[in-house]
Amino acid sequence: MGAEQAEAEVKSRQSRIFGFYGRFMDVVPYLTLAISVCLSSLITEMPPADRTATAVLSAAAALWVYFGFTRMSAEPQVPLARMTVYFAGLTVLGFTLMRFDMLFFVFVITGFFHAGLLRPLWMVVVGIGATSLVVNSTVTDEPSAEGIAVYAVIVCIQTVAISLGFVMNDRMERLRAQREEAFAAREAAMEENAGLHMQLMTQAREAGVLDERQRMAREIHDTVAQGLAGIIAQLRAVDAAADEAQRRRHLDSAVELARESLAEARRTVRAIGPATLEEAQLPEALAEVAAKWSAAQGVPVEVVTTGDARPMHPEVEVTLLRVAQEALTNAAKHAGAGRVGITLSYMEDELALDVRDDGSGFAPGRTAAGAKGGYGLPAMRQRVGRIAGSLSVESEPGRGTVVSAIVPALAAVPDGG
C-alpha cells in the first residue's frame, strides 16, 4: 500500500509541474511582448512613423501567437509542419521589431522556450540557434572583425548551453516514460498474479474436497468404525458371560467405547468446517480456538496479531486455522507444554502464522508421518502447499517447537464479485 501511495504522489507532483509549465508556455509570449512594448514606449524615442509601424508589428505578433500557438496548443495533436511555420513567423516578427527597437529582444527570448516544441531534437537546436542569432544581432550593428567574433562566440555558447538543457530534459522525459511503463507492467503483473492465485484457490478447493473425503474416511475407519466394532464385540461377550460380574464388565466396556466413538464422531463433524470463521475474522477465530484449548488443557495461550488485519480468502483463513488447531493438538498430545504463543502477521503480500510451545520438543527428521488418526505434519504441509504457501517446523528435544506457515495474502472476494 505504501508503494502505491508513493507512486500516486509522484504522479500527482509531476502532473502539477507539467500543468504549471504548460500555463507558463501559454503566457510567456504575451508577457515578453507586453514588457517589450512598455520598455520601448518609456525609453526609446522614435519618429511617429516608426512608432506606428512598431505598434502594428506588435499587434501582428500578438495575433500570430494567438492563432499560431494559443489556439493550436488546445488541439490534441499539433502537426509538426504547423509548429515549424509558427516558430519561423515568430522569429521573423521578432527580428523585424528589433530593427525598430533593440528592446524587443525581450520578446524574441520567447523563441528559446518555444523551440522546445519542435521535433526532432535537431530542429530544437536549430530553433535555439536562430533565436540566439536574432537576440544578439545588435552586436553586429557596427561590423568589425572583433564584433563578428564576439557575436559568433556568444551565439555558439548560448545555443550549446540552452540546447544541452533541452537534451537533458528530453532524456529525463524518456526516463519518466520508461518508469511509467515499468509501473504499468508491474501493475499488470500483479493483477495477473492475483488472477493466478485465485485460480489456484479454485483448484485447491476442488482438490481439498477429495482430500477431505479421503481424510474423513480414514478418520471414520480408524475411530468410529473401530469403536462400533468394539461395542458389538463387547455386547456379544455379554451373552457368553458366565456370571453377572463379567456381564457388567463387558457392558461398562461397551458404554465406554460408545462414549469414545461419540466424541470422535463429534470431532470429525467439527472438522468439516470451522464454524468460528462463519461468525468472525481469522484473528477472532484464532483467539476463540486458543481460549477453548487453553481452558481444556489448563495451559496459557497468548495470541498476538500484527499488521493491518483484513478479510482474507476463505481458503487462506481455513488453512491457517487448521494449522493452528493441529499445532495445538500436537502440543497437547506430545509436547507437555507449559505455555503456548500464537502470532498472526498480516503483511502486504503474505500472511504468516507462528505457533510456539515450550514443551519437550522432538527431532523433526525422525517424526513418523501421519500419527494414528491424526492430521500430521505432512498433511499440514500438503494443505498449505495447495495455496502456494510453505510450512516449516523448528524443534529440538527439550527446546520446544515452532510451527510456521506462510501463505499468500489473498483478499476476500466480495459476494457480488
C-alpha positions as CSV (number, residue, x, y, z in Angstrom):
1,M,0.0,0.0,0.0
2,G,2.8,2.3,0.8
3,A,4.3,1.8,-2.7
4,E,1.0,2.6,-4.4
5,Q,0.7,5.8,-2.3
6,A,4.2,6.9,-3.2
7,E,3.6,6.2,-6.9
8,A,0.3,8.2,-6.8
9,E,2.1,11.1,-5.0
10,V,4.9,11.2,-7.7
11,K,2.3,11.2,-10.5
12,S,0.4,14.0,-8.8
13,R,3.5,16.1,-8.3
14,Q,4.5,15.5,-12.0
15,S,1.1,16.5,-13.1
16,R,1.2,19.8,-11.2
17,I,4.7,20.6,-12.6
18,F,3.7,19.9,-16.2
19,G,0.4,21.8,-15.7
20,F,2.4,24.9,-14.4
21,Y,4.9,24.6,-17.3
22,G,2.1,24.4,-19.8
23,R,0.4,27.5,-18.4
24,F,3.8,29.3,-18.4
25,M,4.4,28.4,-22.1
26,D,0.9,29.9,-22.9
27,V,1.6,33.2,-21.1
28,V,5.3,33.8,-21.9
29,P,4.9,35.2,-25.5
30,Y,2.3,37.8,-24.4
31,L,4.2,38.7,-21.3
32,T,7.5,39.3,-23.1
33,L,5.7,41.2,-25.8
34,A,4.0,43.4,-23.3
35,I,7.3,44.1,-21.5
36,S,9.0,45.0,-24.8
37,V,6.2,47.4,-25.8
38,C,6.2,49.1,-22.4
39,L,10.0,49.5,-22.3
40,S,10.1,50.8,-25.9
41,S,7.3,53.3,-25.2
42,L,9.0,54.6,-22.0
43,I,12.7,54.5,-23.0
44,T,13.1,54.7,-26.8
45,E,12.4,57.9,-28.8
46,M,11.5,57.2,-32.4
47,P,9.6,59.0,-35.2
48,P,5.8,58.8,-35.3
49,A,6.0,56.6,-38.4
50,D,8.3,54.1,-36.7
51,R,6.2,54.2,-33.6
52,T,3.1,53.3,-35.7
53,A,5.0,50.5,-37.5
54,T,6.1,49.1,-34.2
55,A,2.6,49.2,-32.8
56,V,1.2,47.4,-36.0
57,L,4.0,44.8,-35.8
58,S,3.4,44.2,-32.1
59,A,-0.3,43.7,-32.8
60,A,0.6,41.3,-35.7
61,A,2.9,39.4,-33.4
62,A,0.2,39.0,-30.7
63,L,-2.3,37.8,-33.4
64,W,0.4,35.4,-34.8
65,V,1.0,33.9,-31.3
66,Y,-2.8,33.6,-30.7
67,F,-3.7,31.9,-34.0
68,G,-0.4,30.1,-34.5
69,F,0.2,28.8,-30.9
70,T,-2.5,29.5,-28.3
71,R,-5.4,28.1,-30.3
72,M,-3.2,25.4,-31.8
73,S,-1.9,24.2,-28.4
74,A,-5.5,23.3,-27.4
75,E,-5.6,20.7,-30.1
76,P,-4.8,17.1,-29.1
77,Q,-2.1,16.6,-31.8
78,V,-0.4,19.6,-33.5
79,P,1.2,18.8,-36.8
80,L,5.0,19.4,-36.9
81,A,4.8,21.4,-40.1
82,R,2.4,23.9,-38.5
83,M,4.5,24.3,-35.4
84,T,7.6,24.9,-37.6
85,V,5.8,27.6,-39.6
86,Y,4.6,29.3,-36.4
87,F,8.2,29.3,-35.0
88,A,9.6,30.7,-38.2
89,G,7.0,33.5,-38.3
90,L,7.7,34.3,-34.6
91,T,11.4,34.6,-35.3
92,V,10.9,36.8,-38.3
93,L,8.5,39.1,-36.4
94,G,10.9,39.4,-33.5
95,F,13.8,40.2,-35.9
96,T,11.7,42.9,-37.6
97,L,10.7,44.5,-34.3
98,M,14.3,44.6,-33.2
99,R,15.2,46.6,-36.4
100,F,13.0,49.3,-35.0
101,D,14.0,48.9,-31.3
102,M,16.5,46.5,-29.8
103,L,14.5,46.4,-26.6
104,F,12.2,43.9,-28.4
105,F,14.9,41.3,-27.8
106,V,12.8,40.5,-24.7
107,F,10.0,39.3,-26.9
108,V,12.4,37.3,-29.1
109,I,13.5,35.4,-25.9
110,T,10.2,33.6,-26.3
111,G,11.9,31.6,-29.0
112,F,14.2,29.9,-26.5
113,F,11.1,28.4,-24.8
114,H,9.0,27.6,-27.9
115,A,11.9,26.0,-29.7
116,G,11.4,23.1,-27.3
117,L,8.1,22.4,-29.1
118,L,9.9,21.5,-32.3
119,R,10.8,17.9,-33.2
120,P,13.0,16.1,-33.8
121,L,15.7,17.2,-31.4
122,W,18.0,18.6,-34.1
123,M,15.2,21.1,-35.0
124,V,15.1,22.2,-31.4
125,V,18.8,23.0,-31.6
126,V,18.3,24.9,-34.9
127,G,15.4,26.9,-33.4
128,I,17.6,27.8,-30.4
129,G,20.4,28.8,-32.7
130,A,18.1,31.0,-34.8
131,T,16.7,32.7,-31.7
132,S,20.2,33.4,-30.4
133,L,21.2,34.9,-33.8
134,V,18.3,37.3,-33.6
135,V,18.6,38.1,-29.9
136,N,22.3,39.0,-30.3
137,S,22.0,40.7,-33.7
138,T,22.6,44.2,-32.2
139,V,26.2,43.2,-31.5
140,T,26.9,43.5,-35.3
141,D,25.2,46.9,-35.8
142,E,28.7,48.2,-36.4
143,P,30.5,45.4,-38.3
144,S,34.1,44.7,-37.3
145,A,36.2,41.6,-37.1
146,E,36.2,41.7,-33.3
147,G,32.5,42.3,-33.2
148,I,31.7,39.5,-35.5
149,A,34.0,37.1,-33.5
150,V,32.3,38.1,-30.2
151,Y,28.9,37.7,-31.9
152,A,29.8,34.2,-33.1
153,V,31.2,33.1,-29.7
154,I,28.1,34.4,-27.9
155,V,25.7,32.7,-30.3
156,C,27.6,29.4,-30.1
157,I,27.9,29.3,-26.3
158,Q,24.3,30.4,-25.8
159,T,23.0,27.8,-28.4
160,V,25.1,25.0,-26.9
161,A,24.1,25.8,-23.2
162,I,20.4,26.1,-23.8
163,S,20.4,23.0,-26.2
164,L,22.1,20.9,-23.5
165,G,19.3,21.9,-21.1
166,F,16.7,20.7,-23.6
167,V,18.6,17.5,-24.4
168,M,18.8,16.7,-20.7
169,N,15.1,17.4,-20.3
170,D,14.3,15.1,-23.2
171,R,16.3,12.3,-21.7
172,M,14.6,12.8,-18.3
173,E,11.3,12.7,-20.1
174,R,12.2,9.4,-21.7
175,L,13.3,8.0,-18.3
176,R,10.0,9.2,-16.9
177,A,8.1,7.5,-19.7
178,Q,10.1,4.3,-19.2
179,R,9.4,4.4,-15.4
180,E,5.7,4.8,-16.1
181,E,5.8,1.8,-18.5
182,A,7.6,-0.2,-15.8
183,F,5.0,0.8,-13.2
184,A,2.2,-0.2,-15.6
185,A,3.9,-3.5,-16.4
186,R,4.3,-4.2,-12.6
187,E,0.6,-3.5,-12.0
188,A,-0.3,-5.7,-14.9
189,A,1.9,-8.5,-13.5
190,M,0.4,-8.0,-10.0
191,E,-3.1,-8.3,-11.5
192,E,-2.1,-11.4,-13.5
193,N,-0.5,-12.9,-10.3
194,A,-3.7,-12.2,-8.4
195,G,-5.7,-14.0,-11.1
196,L,-3.4,-16.9,-10.9
197,H,-3.7,-17.1,-7.2
198,M,-7.5,-17.0,-7.5
199,Q,-7.3,-19.9,-10.0
200,L,-5.0,-21.7,-7.6
201,M,-7.6,-21.2,-4.8
202,T,-10.3,-22.8,-7.0
203,Q,-8.1,-25.7,-7.8
204,A,-7.1,-26.0,-4.1
205,R,-10.8,-26.1,-3.1
206,E,-11.6,-28.8,-5.7
207,A,-8.6,-30.8,-4.6
208,G,-9.4,-30.2,-0.9
209,V,-12.9,-31.7,-1.3
210,L,-11.4,-35.0,-2.4
211,D,-8.6,-34.9,0.2
212,E,-11.2,-34.1,2.9
213,R,-13.4,-37.0,1.9
214,Q,-10.4,-39.4,2.0
215,R,-9.3,-38.0,5.3
216,M,-12.7,-38.3,6.8
217,A,-12.9,-41.9,5.5
218,R,-9.7,-42.7,7.3
219,E,-10.9,-40.8,10.4
220,I,-14.2,-42.8,10.5
221,H,-12.5,-46.1,9.8
222,D,-9.8,-45.6,12.4
223,T,-12.1,-44.2,15.2
224,V,-15.9,-44.5,14.8
225,A,-15.9,-47.8,12.8
226,Q,-13.4,-49.4,15.1
227,G,-15.3,-48.2,18.2
228,L,-18.6,-49.6,16.9
229,A,-16.9,-52.9,16.1
230,G,-15.6,-53.0,19.7
231,I,-19.1,-52.2,21.1
232,I,-20.6,-55.1,19.1
233,A,-17.8,-57.4,20.3
234,Q,-18.5,-56.4,24.0
235,L,-22.3,-56.8,23.6
236,R,-21.8,-60.3,22.1
237,A,-19.5,-61.1,25.0
238,V,-22.3,-60.3,27.4
239,D,-24.3,-63.3,26.1
240,A,-21.4,-65.5,26.6
241,A,-20.5,-64.3,30.1
242,A,-20.9,-66.9,32.9
243,D,-21.8,-64.6,35.7
244,E,-23.2,-61.1,36.4
245,A,-19.8,-59.5,37.1
246,Q,-18.4,-60.5,33.7
247,R,-21.6,-59.2,32.0
248,R,-21.3,-55.9,33.9
249,R,-17.7,-55.5,32.9
250,H,-18.5,-56.1,29.2
251,L,-21.4,-53.7,29.4
252,D,-19.2,-51.0,31.0
253,S,-16.6,-51.5,28.3
254,A,-19.4,-51.1,25.6
255,V,-20.6,-47.9,27.2
256,E,-17.0,-46.5,27.4
257,L,-16.5,-47.4,23.7
258,A,-19.8,-45.7,22.8
259,R,-18.7,-42.5,24.6
260,E,-15.4,-42.5,22.9
261,S,-16.9,-43.2,19.5
262,L,-19.5,-40.4,20.1
263,A,-16.7,-38.0,21.0
264,E,-14.7,-39.0,17.9
265,A,-17.8,-38.6,15.7
266,R,-18.4,-35.1,17.0
267,R,-14.8,-34.2,16.5
268,T,-15.0,-35.4,12.9
269,V,-18.1,-33.4,12.2
270,R,-16.5,-30.3,13.7
271,A,-13.5,-30.8,11.4
272,I,-15.7,-30.5,8.3
273,G,-15.7,-26.7,8.5
274,P,-14.6,-24.2,11.1
275,A,-17.8,-22.6,12.5
276,T,-15.8,-19.9,14.2
277,L,-14.9,-18.4,10.8
278,E,-18.5,-18.1,9.8
279,E,-19.1,-15.5,12.6
280,A,-15.7,-13.9,13.0
281,Q,-12.5,-12.9,11.1
282,L,-9.4,-15.0,11.4
283,P,-7.8,-13.2,14.4
284,E,-11.0,-13.6,16.5
285,A,-11.4,-17.2,15.4
286,L,-7.8,-18.0,16.4
287,A,-8.4,-16.3,19.8
288,E,-11.6,-18.4,20.3
289,V,-9.9,-21.6,19.4
290,A,-6.9,-20.8,21.7
291,A,-9.2,-19.9,24.6
292,K,-11.1,-23.2,24.3
293,W,-7.9,-25.2,24.1
294,S,-6.4,-23.3,27.0
295,A,-9.4,-24.0,29.2
296,A,-9.4,-27.7,28.3
297,Q,-5.7,-28.2,28.7
298,G,-5.0,-25.8,31.6
299,V,-2.2,-24.3,29.6
300,P,-2.0,-20.5,29.0
301,V,-2.0,-19.3,25.4
302,E,-1.1,-15.8,24.2
303,V,-2.5,-14.8,20.8
304,V,-0.9,-11.7,19.1
305,T,-1.9,-10.1,15.7
306,T,0.4,-7.8,13.9
307,G,-0.1,-5.7,10.8
308,D,-3.4,-4.5,9.3
309,A,-5.9,-7.2,9.8
310,R,-8.3,-7.6,6.9
311,P,-10.7,-10.2,5.5
312,M,-8.8,-12.9,3.5
313,H,-9.9,-15.5,1.0
314,P,-11.9,-18.3,2.9
315,E,-9.4,-21.0,1.8
316,V,-6.5,-18.9,3.3
317,E,-8.3,-18.4,6.6
318,V,-9.4,-22.1,6.9
319,T,-5.9,-23.3,6.1
320,L,-4.2,-21.2,8.8
321,L,-6.9,-22.0,11.4
322,R,-6.5,-25.7,10.7
323,V,-2.7,-25.4,11.1
324,A,-3.2,-23.6,14.4
325,Q,-5.7,-26.3,15.6
326,E,-3.3,-29.1,14.6
327,A,-0.3,-27.4,16.2
328,L,-2.3,-27.0,19.5
329,T,-3.4,-30.6,19.3
330,N,0.2,-31.8,18.9
331,A,1.3,-29.6,21.8
332,A,-1.4,-31.2,24.0
333,K,-0.7,-34.8,22.9
334,H,3.1,-34.8,22.6
335,A,4.8,-31.7,23.9
336,G,3.7,-31.4,27.5
337,A,3.9,-27.6,27.1
338,G,3.6,-25.2,29.9
339,R,3.0,-22.1,27.7
340,V,1.9,-21.6,24.1
341,G,2.2,-18.5,21.9
342,I,0.4,-17.8,18.6
343,T,1.4,-14.9,16.3
344,L,-0.6,-13.9,13.2
345,S,1.2,-11.4,11.0
346,Y,-0.5,-9.5,8.2
347,M,1.9,-8.3,5.6
348,E,1.5,-6.6,2.2
349,D,1.7,-9.8,0.1
350,E,1.8,-12.6,2.7
351,L,0.1,-13.9,5.8
352,A,2.2,-15.7,8.4
353,L,1.2,-17.9,11.4
354,D,3.6,-19.0,14.1
355,V,2.6,-21.4,16.9
356,R,5.3,-21.8,19.6
357,D,5.3,-24.0,22.7
358,D,7.9,-24.6,25.4
359,G,7.3,-28.4,25.5
360,S,9.6,-31.4,25.2
361,G,10.2,-30.8,21.5
362,F,11.3,-33.5,19.1
363,A,13.7,-34.2,16.2
364,P,11.6,-33.3,13.1
365,G,13.5,-35.6,10.8
366,R,12.7,-38.6,12.9
367,T,8.9,-38.0,13.2
368,A,6.7,-40.6,11.8
369,A,4.4,-39.3,9.2
370,G,0.7,-39.4,10.0
371,A,0.2,-40.4,13.5
372,K,-2.8,-42.6,14.2
373,G,-6.0,-40.9,13.2
374,G,-4.2,-37.5,13.1
375,Y,-3.7,-34.8,10.6
376,G,0.1,-34.9,10.9
377,L,2.8,-32.6,9.7
378,P,3.0,-34.0,6.1
379,A,-0.7,-33.3,5.7
380,M,-0.3,-29.8,7.1
381,R,2.4,-29.1,4.5
382,Q,0.2,-30.5,1.8
383,R,-2.7,-28.3,2.7
384,V,-0.5,-25.2,3.0
385,G,1.2,-26.1,-0.3
386,R,-2.1,-26.3,-2.1
387,I,-2.5,-22.5,-1.8
388,A,1.1,-21.8,-2.8
389,G,2.3,-21.5,0.8
390,S,5.0,-23.0,2.8
391,L,5.2,-24.7,6.3
392,S,8.3,-25.1,8.4
393,V,8.9,-26.8,11.8
394,E,11.7,-25.9,14.1
395,S,12.2,-28.1,17.1
396,E,14.8,-29.9,19.3
397,P,14.4,-32.3,22.1
398,G,13.8,-30.4,25.3
399,R,13.8,-27.0,23.4
400,G,10.1,-26.6,22.4
401,T,8.6,-26.4,18.9
402,V,7.8,-23.6,16.4
403,V,5.3,-24.3,13.6
404,S,5.4,-21.6,10.9
405,A,3.1,-21.2,7.9
406,I,3.4,-18.5,5.3
407,V,0.6,-18.2,2.6
408,P,-0.3,-15.5,0.0
409,A,-2.4,-12.6,1.3
410,L,-5.3,-13.0,-1.0
411,A,-8.1,-10.7,-0.2
412,A,-11.7,-11.9,0.3
413,V,-13.8,-11.8,-2.9
414,P,-17.0,-9.6,-2.5
415,D,-20.2,-11.6,-2.6
416,G,-21.2,-9.9,-5.8
417,G,-17.7,-10.0,-7.4
